[in-house]
Amino acid sequence: MNPSSSDQSTYLGFRVNGNVFAHINQFSDEMTALRRELHENPELGFEEVYTSKRVYEALKVCGVDEIHTGIGKTGLVAVINGKTNHQNQMIGLRADMDALPLTENNAFGWKSKKSGLMHACGHDGHTAMLVAAARYLVETRQFDGKAVLIFQPGEEGYAGARAMIQDGLFDRFPVQSVYGMHNWPAMPTGKIAVNPGPMMAASDKLSIVVHGNGGHGAHAYQAIDSVMIAGQIIVALQAIVARNVRPLDNAVISICAMQAGDLSAYTVLPDDATLVGTVRTFKAEVQVLLEKRIKEVCQGVAQAFGATVTVKYERGYPATINTEAEALFAARVATGLVGSDNVIGNLDPSMGAEDFSFMLQHKPGAYLRIGQSEANGAGSCFLHNSRYDFNDNILPLGAALHASLVEQAMPLARV
């Protein structure tokens, strides 16, 4: 898995520049062991007791200067002092720690030991990369300031980033900027992507209940058919993006589930029908427009058929929007590591969502993607899949990128 010790700058067929990667790659076996241990012991958001304890132990071994626990319930923060601190600067690096409620269908030796739980998004790898970056930063301390390493719980729908912020994260650790990264199976190993502006969409929840008047399926004219009305609403909602949103503004409305009646009662029209779905946007004004139009369309369709409707629109994660200066800086750092040919600055934003967005609402920063797919197919299984696994080959590269962001954001003064 590792490159030969005689040529640390060639890795998996691409060139990696600088001493940071070479230093970190020397302990890639330890990184892999930690990552696989975390994979075997997945935990859901705010339940990461084992994970937090294991990270705490690893950070103690690394020799970080401070460890603060219980931030955002199971989150923790490590602080590493640079060789100097003339500018009184702080740079934040974030890794998510939680897993998913999913049964793993892999057969390797480090598969999940917990039925119904697995690391299907690579947070085990993200955590291991940041621990490795901590080890390097402690061993070298080639920066002027403080590195703040944020190990965040509950990214998968629990808004753990918001919980840490509400618990005083940025009051206690007033970083000038913050950076996070995520593995990306759709991108080859050795590629790094970061865009100025949108990286991921806002994610909102939608619940619609159509209140009709049930009856016999053979005498539908005597009822107000909630199932038929729900079907009309599903179709009508799709016209909102097509006819109310500018073609240059991305948006998605998806109705993902419907529940009505009893499958054994094939002649009974139910009183109510419930629809649930998700709404994805990048711009706040588009988000406001969609919420307004969804409610208007649902009310209008229901009224046209003599029914009533209850619409619940819940704001979830905001859009993940990189600040321009920090995104361009991160791209320069990545270029220094893997070369300009391997840095993508115009990756199409994903309509998925990420709660690192809460941190970017409070601090300048950037969210990066690191490729993990190899030519032989390793690492190419997409996220949230029961056969997914993090590609351990990218651990030293991700850790080197974390550490390089710190060193180049807070360089030592030249003597």
Secondary structure as the mmCIF struct_conf table of DSSP 4:
data_model
#
loop_
_struct_conf.conf_type_id
_struct_conf.id
_struct_conf.beg_label_comp_id
_struct_conf.beg_label_asym_id
_struct_conf.beg_label_seq_id
_struct_conf.end_label_comp_id
_struct_conf.end_label_asym_id
_struct_conf.end_label_seq_id
HELX_LH_PP_P HELX_LH_PP_P1 ASN A 2 SER A 4
TURN_TY1_P TURN_TY1_P1 SER A 5 SER A 6
TURN_TY1_P TURN_TY1_P2 GLN A 8 SER A 9
STRN STRN1 THR A 10 TYR A 11
TURN_TY1_P TURN_TY1_P3 LEU A 12 GLY A 13
STRN STRN2 PHE A 14 ARG A 15
BEND BEND1 GLY A 18 GLY A 18
HELX_RH_AL_P HELX_RH_AL_P1 ASN A 19 ASN A 25
TURN_TY1_P TURN_TY1_P4 GLN A 26 PHE A 27
HELX_RH_AL_P HELX_RH_AL_P2 SER A 28 GLU A 40
BEND BEND2 ASN A 41 ASN A 41
TURN_TY1_P TURN_TY1_P5 GLY A 45 PHE A 46
HELX_RH_AL_P HELX_RH_AL_P3 VAL A 49 CYS A 62
TURN_TY1_P TURN_TY1_P6 GLY A 63 GLY A 63
BEND BEND3 ASP A 65 ASP A 65
STRN STRN3 GLU A 66 ILE A 71
TURN_TY1_P TURN_TY1_P7 GLY A 72 THR A 74
STRN STRN4 GLY A 75 ASN A 81
BEND BEND4 LYS A 83 LYS A 83
STRN STRN5 THR A 84 THR A 84
BEND BEND5 HIS A 86 GLN A 87
STRN STRN6 MET A 90 ASP A 96
STRN STRN7 LEU A 100 LEU A 100
BEND BEND6 PRO A 101 PRO A 101
BEND BEND7 PHE A 108 PHE A 108
TURN_TY1_P TURN_TY1_P8 GLY A 109 TRP A 110
BEND BEND8 LYS A 113 LYS A 114
TURN_TY1_P TURN_TY1_P9 SER A 115 GLY A 116
STRN STRN8 MET A 118 MET A 118
BEND BEND9 CYS A 121 GLY A 122
HELX_RH_AL_P HELX_RH_AL_P4 HIS A 123 THR A 140
BEND BEND10 PHE A 143 PHE A 143
STRN STRN9 ASP A 144 ASP A 144
BEND BEND11 GLY A 145 GLY A 145
STRN STRN10 LYS A 146 GLN A 152
TURN_TY1_P TURN_TY1_P10 GLU A 155 GLY A 157
BEND BEND12 TYR A 158 TYR A 158
HELX_RH_AL_P HELX_RH_AL_P5 GLY A 160 GLN A 166
TURN_TY1_P TURN_TY1_P11 ASP A 167 GLY A 168
HELX_RH_AL_P HELX_RH_AL_P6 LEU A 169 ARG A 172
BEND BEND13 PHE A 173 PHE A 173
BEND BEND14 GLN A 176 GLN A 176
STRN STRN11 SER A 177 PRO A 188
TURN_TY1_P TURN_TY1_P12 THR A 189 GLY A 190
STRN STRN12 ILE A 192 ALA A 193
BEND BEND15 PRO A 196 PRO A 196
STRN STRN13 GLY A 197 MET A 200
STRN STRN14 ALA A 202 HIS A 211
STRN STRN15 ASN A 213 ASN A 213
STRN STRN16 GLY A 215 HIS A 216
HELX_RH_3T_P HELX_RH_3T_P1 GLY A 217 GLN A 222
BEND BEND16 ALA A 223 ALA A 223
STRN STRN17 ILE A 224 ILE A 224
HELX_RH_AL_P HELX_RH_AL_P7 SER A 226 ASN A 244
BEND BEND17 VAL A 245 VAL A 245
TURN_TY1_P TURN_TY1_P13 PRO A 247 LEU A 248
BEND BEND18 ASP A 249 ASP A 249
STRN STRN18 ALA A 251 ALA A 260
BEND BEND19 GLY A 261 GLY A 261
TURN_TY1_P TURN_TY1_P14 LEU A 263 SER A 264
TURN_TY1_P TURN_TY1_P15 TYR A 266 THR A 267
STRN STRN19 VAL A 268 LEU A 269
BEND BEND20 ASP A 271 ASP A 271
STRN STRN20 ASP A 272 THR A 281
BEND BEND21 PHE A 282 LYS A 283
HELX_RH_AL_P HELX_RH_AL_P8 ALA A 284 ALA A 304
TURN_TY1_P TURN_TY1_P16 PHE A 305 GLY A 306
STRN STRN21 THR A 308 TYR A 317
HELX_LH_PP_P HELX_LH_PP_P2 PRO A 318 ALA A 319
STRN STRN22 THR A 320 ASN A 322
HELX_RH_AL_P HELX_RH_AL_P9 GLU A 324 VAL A 338
HELX_RH_3T_P HELX_RH_3T_P2 SER A 340 ASN A 342
STRN STRN23 VAL A 343 ILE A 344
BEND BEND22 GLY A 345 GLY A 345
HELX_LH_PP_P HELX_LH_PP_P3 LEU A 347 PRO A 349
STRN STRN24 SER A 350 SER A 350
BEND BEND23 MET A 351 GLY A 352
TURN_TY1_P TURN_TY1_P17 ASP A 355 ASP A 355
HELX_RH_AL_P HELX_RH_AL_P10 PHE A 356 HIS A 362
BEND BEND24 LYS A 363 LYS A 363
STRN STRN25 GLY A 365 SER A 373
TURN_TY1_P TURN_TY1_P18 ALA A 375 ASN A 376
BEND BEND25 GLY A 377 GLY A 377
TURN_TY1_P TURN_TY1_P19 ALA A 378 GLY A 379
BEND BEND26 CYS A 381 CYS A 381
HELX_LH_PP_P HELX_LH_PP_P4 PHE A 382 PHE A 382
TURN_TY1_P TURN_TY1_P20 LEU A 383 HIS A 384
TURN_TY1_P TURN_TY1_P21 SER A 386 ARG A 387
HELX_RH_3T_P HELX_RH_3T_P3 ASP A 392 ILE A 394
HELX_RH_AL_P HELX_RH_AL_P11 LEU A 395 ALA A 409
BEND BEND27 MET A 410 MET A 410
HELX_LH_PP_P HELX_LH_PP_P5 PRO A 411 ARG A 414
#
